[in-house]
Amino acid sequence: MTRQLESAIALSSAGIRIFPAHGVSSAGKCTCGRAACKNAGKHPALKSWQTLATTDEETIRRWWEREPHMNPAIPTGRGVVVVDVDGEDGKRSLRLLEQKHGALPPTWTVNTGGGGYHYYFASDAELRNSAGKLGNHLDIRGEGGYVIAPGACHVSGNLYEWKKGCSPADISLADLPGWIVRELQMRRKVDSDFILEDEMICEGSRNRRLFEYGCFLRGKRGKTVPELTEELTRMNQEKCSPPLESTELEQIIRSVDRYPRGGGPESDFESLTPRGLICAVDVEYRETEFVIKPYVPEGKLTIIQGNPGEGKTAFACALAAKVTSGESFLGIPCKKGNTLILSVEDDREELKMRIQENGGDLTRCFFVSEASILFFNSPEIEEYIKETRAKLVIFDPFQSFLGSKVDMHRANETRPVLAKLADVAARNECAIILICHMAKGLADTPAVLRSLGSIDIPGASRSIMQIGHVDDNPSQNLMVHVKCSNAAKGESVLFTIGNHAGISLDGFSEKDESNFYTCGKKVRQAAKDDFLYENILSACRDFLKEHPHGDYVLYSEFGFKFPNGVKPKPLLDTLSGRLKDNGITVGPYKKFPRGTGVWIGPDTSFLM
């Protein structure tokens, strides 16, 4: 029997109704399954928890058999009111009130996992839930509300526990002090310009009313994002019929967060002091997980880019096949899981054939039939990810899912879309691959900057792979890992596309992104020219006759004219091995007022 179930049974035996809330797993995550859950271990696991809460032990045991780590929760109302004191800020607010009205009477009291208190009281007054009305970080849980019960585990790892001498076995439930009711009534009049407590919000007005209420909480109450999230989540569950999806609610909170915070009802300096600073020592570091390390990071965005017809989709399908089958990628372990492919360029039959030809498990691969009408910010996207439990999601091509109102060349328009998509990946612990075309006219631009569109597109991606033909073997393809923010870049991979776009992985390669550059090809072509090499060797020998110990020489004074389109440094670097064999060392390079120069000297390595 888990600690949570034991506590739930003990509370029910004392006549206290119980229902299950989502708990905290051994990995420190909410058992609801959302990676970025902002209310971890604190929200109901049952939709109809208000009516299903019970003292029946058999029912309680059955609930906890399904998920042993669920936290017990207690519905409030029906004569029971809880004053929720949130952390040190709440304690300061309570002290100010107690100095004015007197101390709270001894009653059932719980030390919460977040460092605050839950004070339980009996009350005939029909008090509704409120957040911050009694004071800064002082909430009331009354009719229609709930609190997490003793025995529960907080996301911090701390437990909810009865304060010593303040459990139902030690003390009677005290009556709610009258001054709390008077304070709430007085503050309710102050808030009479926005009353939402008595409303039921029907479909068609849910987004607008929650947004208005959020702006009220932000501007008049000075609520932070976590406080907004808690209050709007509660209002959505209790007042909206039916409740909005979590993705829509998060978008409302994101929109409200753009507005400045107000000072709140308190006038003392402490309540007006910003609380948004986070010390670095308090930031929890989590090692990045990979679906295929280091090419495809989990919970983040990855780009596969290349020109048309160079194998982007074929390579992506090969990765998807490896994930569905769990087969290693050139000896690199792959996390086995489902894949979800949204494509507007290839039909489902073609994609199925590619996955099958690469040895994929078709039962783990899913397509979206209406992909052509969906955008990155469509709520259906996350629903499909959740439904399929996808470990890898592929969008092909990237620009088709931005939407007609988003200009992919404007950073201020692509940035929020990509940020939201990255949040989806993080929440669902899946890797998202975006297949991108290359911008034209940038053949000699670094590969990491060659994606079509705003520079924010590669900037938002944690990994970028570029695909193209091998310059000296057009029948073979090359993948170069040009960006990796969470690990060292992986080795380049040679592959061949066979029948039905099946991929043959030919192994790793030392070729780098210069394989795709016009200038790189010219350098390699020039380096293979023996006549050109003899001229460079002759110029180096002539220079050493005048400078036997070596010296810098400007390119313009080298006594040799480099071919058009070929830069001296990469050419000399490419030829350095051959020159060394002839007793000459080149480099390093240095800029001078009259131009750039290179060190030319005798090779003395044989003396060492």
C-alpha positions as CSV (number, residue, x, y, z in Angstrom):
1,M,0.0,0.0,0.0
2,T,1.4,3.4,-1.0
3,R,1.6,6.3,1.4
4,Q,-1.0,8.2,-0.7
5,L,-3.5,5.3,-0.5
6,E,-2.9,4.8,3.2
7,S,-3.6,8.5,3.8
8,A,-6.7,8.4,1.6
9,I,-8.2,5.5,3.6
10,A,-7.3,7.1,6.9
11,L,-9.1,10.4,5.9
12,S,-12.1,8.5,4.6
13,S,-12.4,6.6,7.9
14,A,-12.6,10.0,9.6
15,G,-15.6,10.9,7.4
16,I,-13.6,13.1,5.0
17,R,-14.6,12.7,1.3
18,I,-11.6,11.9,-1.0
19,F,-10.9,11.8,-4.7
20,P,-7.7,11.2,-6.6
21,A,-5.5,14.0,-8.1
22,H,-2.6,13.4,-10.4
23,G,0.5,12.7,-8.5
24,V,4.3,13.0,-9.1
25,S,6.2,10.2,-10.6
26,S,9.6,8.9,-9.4
27,A,11.1,11.0,-12.2
28,G,9.6,14.2,-10.7
29,K,6.9,14.6,-13.4
30,C,3.2,14.8,-13.2
31,T,1.4,11.5,-13.8
32,C,-1.0,13.3,-16.2
33,G,1.7,12.6,-18.8
34,R,2.3,16.2,-20.0
35,A,6.0,16.9,-19.8
36,A,5.6,20.6,-19.1
37,C,2.6,20.4,-16.8
38,K,2.4,23.7,-14.9
39,N,0.2,22.2,-12.1
40,A,2.1,19.0,-11.4
41,G,0.6,16.8,-8.7
42,K,-2.2,19.2,-8.0
43,H,-5.0,18.8,-10.6
44,P,-7.9,16.3,-10.5
45,A,-7.5,12.9,-12.2
46,L,-11.3,12.6,-12.5
47,K,-13.4,15.0,-14.6
48,S,-16.5,14.7,-12.3
49,W,-14.5,14.8,-9.1
50,Q,-17.0,17.0,-7.3
51,T,-19.7,14.4,-7.5
52,L,-17.4,11.3,-7.3
53,A,-15.6,12.2,-4.1
54,T,-16.4,9.6,-1.5
55,T,-15.6,8.0,1.8
56,D,-16.1,4.4,0.4
57,E,-12.9,2.5,1.0
58,E,-13.6,0.0,-1.8
59,T,-13.9,2.7,-4.4
60,I,-10.8,4.5,-3.1
61,R,-8.8,1.3,-3.3
62,R,-10.0,0.7,-6.9
63,W,-8.9,4.2,-7.9
64,W,-5.4,3.8,-6.5
65,E,-5.0,0.4,-8.1
66,R,-5.0,2.1,-11.5
67,E,-2.3,4.6,-10.5
68,P,-0.6,4.1,-7.1
69,H,1.2,7.5,-7.2
70,M,-2.0,9.6,-7.4
71,N,-2.3,12.2,-4.7
72,P,-5.3,12.2,-2.4
73,A,-7.4,15.4,-2.6
74,I,-10.3,16.8,-0.5
75,P,-13.3,18.7,-1.9
76,T,-14.1,21.9,0.0
77,G,-17.5,23.4,0.6
78,R,-20.5,21.8,2.4
79,G,-19.5,23.7,5.5
80,V,-15.7,23.3,5.2
81,V,-13.5,26.2,4.2
82,V,-9.7,26.1,3.8
83,V,-7.4,29.1,4.0
84,D,-4.5,28.4,1.7
85,V,-1.3,30.2,2.7
86,D,1.1,30.1,-0.2
87,G,4.8,30.2,0.8
88,E,6.6,33.0,2.5
89,D,4.6,35.7,0.7
90,G,1.4,34.2,2.1
91,K,2.8,34.0,5.6
92,R,3.7,37.7,5.5
93,S,0.2,38.6,4.3
94,L,-1.3,36.5,7.1
95,R,0.9,38.1,9.7
96,L,-0.3,41.5,8.7
97,L,-4.0,40.4,9.0
98,E,-3.4,38.8,12.3
99,Q,-1.8,41.9,13.7
100,K,-5.0,43.7,12.8
101,H,-7.6,41.1,13.8
102,G,-5.8,38.7,16.1
103,A,-4.3,35.2,15.6
104,L,-6.2,32.4,13.9
105,P,-7.7,29.9,16.3
106,P,-6.1,26.4,16.6
107,T,-7.7,24.1,14.0
108,W,-6.8,21.4,11.5
109,T,-3.6,22.5,9.9
110,V,-1.5,21.0,7.1
111,N,2.1,21.8,6.2
112,T,2.0,21.9,2.4
113,G,4.8,20.6,0.2
114,G,5.4,24.1,-1.1
115,G,6.3,25.6,2.3
116,G,2.9,27.0,3.2
117,Y,-0.1,26.0,5.2
118,H,-3.7,24.8,4.8
119,Y,-6.0,26.0,7.7
120,Y,-9.3,24.1,7.8
121,F,-12.4,25.7,9.2
122,A,-16.1,25.0,9.7
123,S,-18.4,27.7,8.2
124,D,-22.1,28.3,7.6
125,A,-21.2,31.1,5.1
126,E,-21.3,30.0,1.4
127,L,-17.9,31.2,0.5
128,R,-16.7,30.6,-3.0
129,N,-13.1,30.1,-4.1
130,S,-10.9,33.1,-4.5
131,A,-7.3,33.8,-5.3
132,G,-5.5,36.6,-3.6
133,K,-8.7,38.4,-2.4
134,L,-7.9,37.9,1.3
135,G,-4.4,39.0,0.8
136,N,-1.3,38.5,-1.4
137,H,-0.8,34.7,-1.8
138,L,-3.8,34.0,0.5
139,D,-6.4,31.9,-1.2
140,I,-9.8,30.6,-0.1
141,R,-11.0,27.2,-1.0
142,G,-14.8,26.9,-0.5
143,E,-17.8,25.9,-2.6
144,G,-16.6,24.0,-5.7
145,G,-13.0,23.9,-4.7
146,Y,-10.5,21.4,-3.4
147,V,-7.2,21.1,-1.7
148,I,-4.4,18.4,-1.9
149,A,-4.6,16.3,1.2
150,P,-2.0,15.1,3.8
151,G,0.0,12.1,2.5
152,A,0.4,13.7,-1.0
153,C,3.7,14.3,-2.6
154,H,4.7,17.8,-3.9
155,V,6.6,18.2,-7.1
156,S,9.6,19.4,-4.9
157,G,9.7,16.0,-3.3
158,N,8.3,17.3,0.0
159,L,5.2,15.8,1.6
160,Y,1.8,17.3,2.6
161,E,1.7,16.5,6.4
162,W,-0.5,17.3,9.4
163,K,1.1,20.0,11.5
164,K,2.1,18.4,14.8
165,G,-0.8,18.5,17.2
166,C,-3.2,19.8,14.5
167,S,-4.7,16.7,12.9
168,P,-8.4,15.6,13.3
169,A,-7.1,13.0,15.9
170,D,-5.6,15.9,18.0
171,I,-7.9,18.8,17.7
172,S,-11.5,19.8,16.7
173,L,-12.3,21.8,13.6
174,A,-12.5,25.5,14.5
175,D,-15.1,27.9,13.2
176,L,-14.0,30.3,10.5
177,P,-13.2,33.7,12.2
178,G,-15.8,36.3,11.3
179,W,-13.1,38.8,10.4
180,I,-12.1,36.7,7.4
181,V,-15.7,36.8,6.1
182,R,-15.8,40.6,6.6
183,E,-12.5,41.1,4.8
184,L,-13.7,39.0,1.8
185,Q,-17.0,40.9,1.6
186,M,-15.2,44.2,1.7
187,R,-12.7,43.2,-1.0
188,R,-15.5,41.8,-3.1
189,K,-17.0,45.3,-3.2
190,V,-13.7,46.6,-4.4
191,D,-13.7,44.0,-7.2
192,S,-17.3,44.7,-8.2
193,D,-16.1,45.9,-11.6
194,F,-15.4,42.3,-12.5
195,I,-17.4,39.5,-11.0
196,L,-17.2,36.1,-12.6
197,E,-17.9,33.7,-9.7
198,D,-21.6,33.3,-10.3
199,E,-21.4,32.8,-14.0
200,M,-21.6,29.7,-16.1
201,I,-19.6,30.2,-19.3
202,C,-21.0,28.5,-22.4
203,E,-19.4,27.5,-25.6
204,G,-18.8,30.5,-27.9
205,S,-17.8,32.9,-25.1
206,R,-15.3,30.7,-23.1
207,N,-12.1,32.2,-24.7
208,R,-13.3,35.8,-24.4
209,R,-14.5,35.6,-20.8
210,L,-11.4,33.7,-19.6
211,F,-9.2,36.2,-21.4
212,E,-11.1,39.1,-19.8
213,Y,-10.8,37.5,-16.4
214,G,-7.2,36.8,-16.9
215,C,-6.6,40.5,-17.8
216,F,-8.5,41.5,-14.7
217,L,-6.3,39.2,-12.5
218,R,-3.2,40.5,-14.2
219,G,-3.9,44.2,-14.1
220,K,-6.0,44.6,-11.0
221,R,-4.6,41.8,-8.9
222,G,-1.0,41.7,-10.2
223,K,-1.0,37.9,-10.7
224,T,2.1,36.1,-11.9
225,V,1.9,33.5,-14.6
226,P,1.8,30.6,-12.2
227,E,-1.0,32.3,-10.3
228,L,-2.8,33.0,-13.5
229,T,-2.4,29.4,-14.6
230,E,-3.8,28.1,-11.3
231,E,-6.8,30.4,-11.2
232,L,-7.8,30.2,-14.9
233,T,-7.4,26.4,-14.8
234,R,-9.8,26.2,-11.9
235,M,-12.2,28.6,-13.5
236,N,-12.0,26.6,-16.8
237,Q,-12.9,23.4,-15.0
238,E,-15.6,24.8,-12.7
239,K,-17.3,27.4,-14.9
240,C,-16.8,26.5,-18.6
241,S,-19.3,24.1,-20.2
242,P,-17.5,22.2,-21.6
243,P,-14.0,23.2,-20.4
244,L,-11.5,24.4,-23.0
245,E,-8.6,22.1,-24.1
246,S,-5.4,22.8,-22.2
247,T,-3.7,24.1,-25.4
248,E,-6.3,26.8,-25.8
249,L,-6.1,27.7,-22.1
250,E,-2.3,28.0,-22.4
251,Q,-2.7,30.3,-25.4
252,I,-5.0,32.6,-23.3
253,I,-2.5,32.7,-20.5
254,R,0.3,33.5,-23.0
255,S,-1.7,36.4,-24.4
256,V,-2.6,37.7,-20.9
257,D,1.1,37.6,-20.0
258,R,1.9,40.3,-22.5
259,Y,0.1,42.8,-20.3
260,P,1.9,44.6,-17.4
261,R,1.2,43.4,-13.9
262,G,-0.8,45.6,-11.6
263,G,0.1,46.2,-7.9
264,G,-2.7,44.1,-6.4
265,P,-4.9,45.1,-3.4
266,E,-2.0,45.4,-0.9
267,S,-0.3,48.8,-0.6
268,D,2.7,47.7,1.4
269,F,6.1,47.6,-0.3
270,E,6.6,43.9,0.0
271,S,3.4,43.1,-2.0
272,L,4.6,45.4,-4.8
273,T,8.1,44.0,-5.1
274,P,8.6,42.0,-8.3
275,R,8.9,38.3,-7.7
276,G,10.1,37.2,-11.1
277,L,13.8,36.8,-10.4
278,I,15.2,33.2,-10.2
279,C,18.6,32.5,-8.8
280,A,20.7,30.3,-11.0
281,V,21.3,27.9,-8.1
282,D,17.6,27.2,-8.0
283,V,17.4,26.2,-11.7
284,E,17.0,22.5,-12.2
285,Y,19.3,21.1,-14.9
286,R,18.0,18.2,-16.9
287,E,20.2,16.2,-19.2
288,T,18.9,16.3,-22.8
289,E,17.5,12.9,-23.9
290,F,17.8,11.8,-27.6
291,V,15.7,9.7,-29.8
292,I,18.9,9.1,-31.9
293,K,21.9,10.7,-30.3
294,P,23.1,13.3,-31.2
295,Y,21.1,13.8,-34.4
296,V,17.5,13.9,-33.0
297,P,17.0,15.4,-29.5
298,E,13.8,14.5,-27.6
299,G,11.4,17.3,-26.7
300,K,13.0,19.7,-29.2
301,L,13.0,20.7,-32.9
302,T,15.2,19.3,-35.6
303,I,15.7,20.4,-39.2
304,I,16.5,18.2,-42.2
305,Q,17.3,20.6,-45.0
306,G,18.4,20.2,-48.6
307,N,17.6,21.1,-52.2
308,P,14.7,19.4,-54.0
309,G,15.4,15.8,-55.0
310,E,18.4,15.3,-52.8
311,G,16.9,12.8,-50.4
312,K,15.5,14.8,-47.4
313,T,12.2,12.9,-47.2
314,A,13.8,9.5,-47.9
315,F,16.3,10.1,-45.1
316,A,13.6,11.2,-42.7
317,C,11.6,8.1,-43.5
318,A,14.6,6.0,-42.8
319,L,14.9,7.6,-39.4
320,A,11.2,7.0,-38.7
321,A,11.6,3.4,-39.7
322,K,14.5,3.0,-37.2
323,V,12.4,4.5,-34.4
324,T,9.4,2.3,-35.1
325,S,11.5,-0.9,-35.2
326,G,14.0,0.1,-32.5
327,E,16.8,-1.0,-34.8
328,S,20.1,0.9,-34.3
329,F,21.2,3.6,-36.6
330,L,24.8,2.7,-37.7
331,G,25.4,1.2,-34.3
332,I,23.7,4.2,-32.5
333,P,20.7,3.0,-30.3
334,C,17.3,4.4,-31.2
335,K,14.5,4.9,-28.8
336,K,11.7,2.7,-29.9
337,G,8.3,4.3,-30.3
338,N,5.5,5.5,-32.6
339,T,6.0,8.0,-35.4
340,L,3.5,10.6,-36.8
341,I,4.0,11.9,-40.3
342,L,2.2,15.0,-41.6
343,S,3.1,15.4,-45.3
344,V,1.6,17.5,-48.1
345,E,4.2,16.5,-50.7
346,D,4.0,12.7,-50.7
347,D,0.8,10.5,-50.6
348,R,0.3,8.0,-47.8
349,E,1.0,5.0,-50.1
350,E,4.4,6.4,-51.0
351,L,5.3,7.1,-47.4
352,K,4.1,3.6,-46.3
353,M,6.3,2.0,-49.0
354,R,9.4,4.1,-47.8
355,I,8.9,3.1,-44.2
356,Q,8.4,-0.6,-45.2
357,E,11.4,-0.6,-47.5
358,N,13.6,0.6,-44.6
359,G,12.4,-2.2,-42.2
360,G,10.0,-0.1,-40.2
361,D,7.1,-1.4,-38.1
362,L,4.0,-0.2,-39.9
363,T,1.8,-0.7,-36.8
364,R,3.8,2.1,-35.1
365,C,3.6,4.6,-38.0
366,F,0.6,7.0,-38.4
367,F,-0.3,9.6,-41.0
368,V,-2.7,12.5,-40.8
369,S,-5.2,12.6,-43.7
370,E,-6.1,16.3,-43.4
371,A,-2.5,17.5,-43.0
372,S,-2.9,20.0,-45.8
373,I,-5.4,22.1,-43.8
374,L,-3.5,22.0,-40.5
375,F,-1.0,24.5,-39.1
376,F,1.6,24.2,-36.4
377,N,-0.7,26.1,-34.0
378,S,-3.8,23.9,-34.8
379,P,-4.9,22.2,-31.5
380,E,-5.5,19.0,-33.5
381,I,-1.7,18.6,-33.9
382,E,-1.1,18.0,-30.2
383,E,-4.2,15.9,-29.9
384,Y,-2.8,13.6,-32.6
385,I,0.5,13.4,-30.9
386,K,-1.1,12.5,-27.6
387,E,-3.5,10.0,-29.3
388,T,-0.6,8.2,-31.1
389,R,1.9,8.6,-28.2
390,A,4.4,9.6,-30.9
391,K,8.0,9.6,-30.1
392,L,8.9,11.1,-33.5
393,V,6.8,13.7,-35.5
394,I,7.7,14.7,-39.0
395,F,6.4,17.8,-40.9
396,D,7.0,17.8,-44.6
397,P,7.6,20.5,-45.8
398,F,8.0,23.0,-43.0
399,Q,6.5,26.1,-44.8
400,S,3.2,24.3,-45.5
401,F,2.3,24.3,-41.8
402,L,3.0,28.0,-41.0
403,G,-0.3,29.2,-42.2
404,S,-1.1,31.9,-44.8
405,K,-1.0,34.7,-42.3
406,V,2.6,34.0,-41.2
407,D,5.4,35.4,-43.3
408,M,8.2,32.8,-42.9
409,H,10.8,35.5,-43.7
410,R,9.8,37.7,-40.7
411,A,11.4,36.7,-37.4
412,N,8.6,38.3,-35.3
413,E,6.0,36.1,-37.0
414,T,7.9,32.8,-37.1
415,R,9.3,33.1,-33.6
416,P,6.0,32.7,-31.6
417,V,4.9,29.8,-33.9
418,L,8.1,27.9,-33.4
419,A,8.2,28.6,-29.6
420,K,4.7,27.1,-29.3
421,L,5.7,24.1,-31.4
422,A,8.8,23.6,-29.2
423,D,6.5,23.7,-26.2
424,V,4.4,20.9,-27.7
425,A,7.5,18.8,-28.2
426,A,8.6,19.4,-24.7
427,R,5.2,18.7,-23.1
428,N,4.8,15.4,-25.0
429,E,8.5,14.3,-24.8
430,C,8.7,13.7,-28.5
431,A,11.2,14.8,-31.2
432,I,9.8,17.0,-34.0
433,I,11.6,17.0,-37.4
434,L,10.9,19.8,-39.8
435,I,11.8,19.2,-43.5
436,C,13.0,22.4,-45.0
437,H,14.0,23.6,-48.5
438,M,17.2,25.6,-49.0
439,A,17.3,29.2,-49.8
440,K,18.5,30.0,-53.4
441,G,21.6,32.1,-54.1
442,L,23.3,31.2,-50.8
443,A,25.5,28.3,-52.1
444,D,28.5,29.5,-50.2
445,T,26.7,30.5,-47.0
446,P,27.3,28.3,-43.9
447,A,24.8,25.5,-43.9
448,V,23.3,26.4,-40.6
449,L,22.0,29.6,-42.2
450,R,20.7,28.2,-45.4
451,S,17.2,27.2,-44.4
452,L,14.5,28.9,-46.5
453,G,13.0,31.7,-44.4
454,S,13.8,33.7,-41.3
455,I,17.1,33.1,-39.4
456,D,14.8,32.3,-36.4
457,I,13.9,29.0,-38.1
458,P,17.4,27.4,-37.7
459,G,17.8,29.4,-34.5
460,A,14.8,27.7,-32.8
461,S,16.1,24.3,-33.9
462,R,18.4,22.4,-31.6
463,S,19.7,20.1,-34.4
464,I,20.2,20.6,-38.1
465,M,21.1,18.0,-40.7
466,Q,21.9,18.9,-44.3
467,I,21.3,16.4,-47.1
468,G,22.9,16.5,-50.6
469,H,24.7,14.5,-53.2
470,V,28.4,13.7,-52.7
471,D,30.4,16.1,-54.9
472,D,32.7,13.4,-56.3
473,N,30.0,10.6,-56.5
474,P,26.6,11.9,-57.6
475,S,25.0,8.5,-57.2
476,Q,25.7,8.7,-53.4
477,N,24.1,11.0,-50.9
478,L,25.6,12.7,-47.8
479,M,24.1,13.9,-44.5
480,V,26.2,16.4,-42.6
481,H,25.3,17.4,-39.0
482,V,25.8,21.1,-39.2
483,K,24.2,22.1,-35.8
484,C,23.8,20.5,-32.4
485,S,23.0,22.6,-29.4
486,N,22.8,19.8,-26.8
487,A,25.8,17.6,-27.6
488,A,28.8,17.4,-29.8
489,K,27.9,17.2,-33.5
490,G,27.6,13.7,-35.0
491,E,29.6,12.3,-37.8
492,S,28.6,12.8,-41.4
493,V,26.7,9.8,-42.9
494,L,27.0,8.4,-46.5
495,F,23.8,6.7,-47.9
496,T,22.4,5.5,-51.1
497,I,18.7,5.7,-52.2
498,G,17.6,2.4,-53.8
499,N,14.3,1.0,-55.1
500,H,11.1,2.5,-53.6
501,A,13.3,5.1,-51.8
502,G,14.8,2.5,-49.5
503,I,17.9,3.8,-47.8
504,S,21.2,1.9,-47.7
505,L,23.4,3.4,-44.9
506,D,27.0,3.2,-46.3
507,G,28.7,4.4,-43.2
508,F,30.2,7.4,-41.6
509,S,32.3,9.9,-43.6
510,E,34.9,12.6,-42.9
511,K,33.3,14.9,-45.5
512,D,31.9,18.1,-44.0
513,E,29.5,20.8,-45.1
514,S,32.1,22.2,-47.6
515,N,30.9,19.3,-49.8
516,F,27.8,21.4,-50.5
517,Y,29.6,24.7,-51.2
518,T,30.6,25.9,-54.7
519,C,33.8,27.4,-53.2
520,G,34.6,24.1,-51.5
521,K,34.3,22.2,-54.8
522,K,36.5,24.7,-56.5
523,V,39.2,24.3,-53.9
524,R,39.2,20.6,-54.1
525,Q,39.3,20.7,-57.9
526,A,42.2,23.2,-57.8
527,A,44.1,21.0,-55.2
528,K,44.0,18.1,-57.7
529,D,45.6,20.2,-60.4
530,D,49.3,19.1,-60.4
531,F,50.4,22.0,-62.6
532,L,48.9,24.4,-60.1
533,Y,50.6,22.6,-57.2
534,E,54.0,22.8,-58.8
535,N,53.6,26.6,-59.2
536,I,52.7,27.0,-55.5
537,L,55.6,24.7,-54.5
538,S,58.0,26.8,-56.7
539,A,56.7,30.1,-55.2
540,C,57.2,28.7,-51.6
541,R,60.8,27.6,-52.4
542,D,61.6,30.9,-54.0
543,F,60.3,32.7,-50.8
544,L,62.4,30.4,-48.5
545,K,65.6,31.2,-50.4
546,E,65.2,34.9,-49.3
547,H,63.8,33.9,-45.9
548,P,65.4,30.6,-44.9
549,H,64.0,30.7,-41.3
550,G,60.5,31.5,-42.5
551,D,58.3,34.6,-42.4
552,Y,54.9,35.9,-43.2
553,V,54.1,36.8,-46.8
554,L,51.1,38.6,-48.1
555,Y,48.9,36.8,-50.6
556,S,49.4,39.7,-53.1
557,E,53.2,39.4,-52.8
558,F,53.4,35.6,-52.9
559,G,54.7,35.5,-56.4
560,F,51.7,33.4,-57.5
561,K,48.2,34.3,-58.6
562,F,45.5,32.1,-57.1
563,P,42.7,31.0,-59.5
564,N,39.5,33.0,-59.7
565,G,36.9,31.8,-57.1
566,V,39.5,30.0,-55.0
567,K,40.5,31.4,-51.7
568,P,44.1,31.1,-50.7
569,K,43.6,29.8,-47.1
570,P,41.4,26.7,-47.9
571,L,43.6,25.9,-50.9
572,L,46.9,26.1,-48.9
573,D,45.3,24.2,-46.0
574,T,44.3,21.4,-48.5
575,L,47.8,21.3,-49.9
576,S,49.6,21.5,-46.6
577,G,50.2,17.8,-46.4
578,R,51.8,17.6,-49.8
579,L,53.9,20.7,-49.1
580,K,55.1,19.2,-45.8
581,D,56.3,16.2,-47.7
582,N,58.5,18.6,-49.6
583,G,59.9,20.2,-46.5
584,I,57.6,23.2,-46.4
585,T,55.2,24.2,-43.7
586,V,52.3,26.8,-44.2
587,G,50.3,28.6,-41.6
588,P,49.3,30.2,-39.4
589,Y,47.5,33.1,-41.1
590,K,47.5,36.8,-40.0
591,K,45.9,40.0,-41.1
592,F,48.1,43.0,-41.8
593,P,47.3,46.6,-42.7
594,R,48.0,45.9,-46.3
595,G,46.2,42.6,-46.5
596,T,46.2,39.0,-45.2
597,G,49.4,36.9,-45.0
598,V,50.5,33.4,-44.4
599,W,53.5,32.0,-42.7
600,I,55.8,30.1,-45.0
601,G,58.7,28.2,-43.3
602,P,60.9,25.1,-43.5
603,D,59.4,22.0,-42.0
604,T,61.5,21.1,-39.0
605,S,59.3,18.4,-37.5
606,F,61.9,15.8,-38.4
607,L,64.3,17.4,-35.9
608,M,61.8,16.9,-33.0
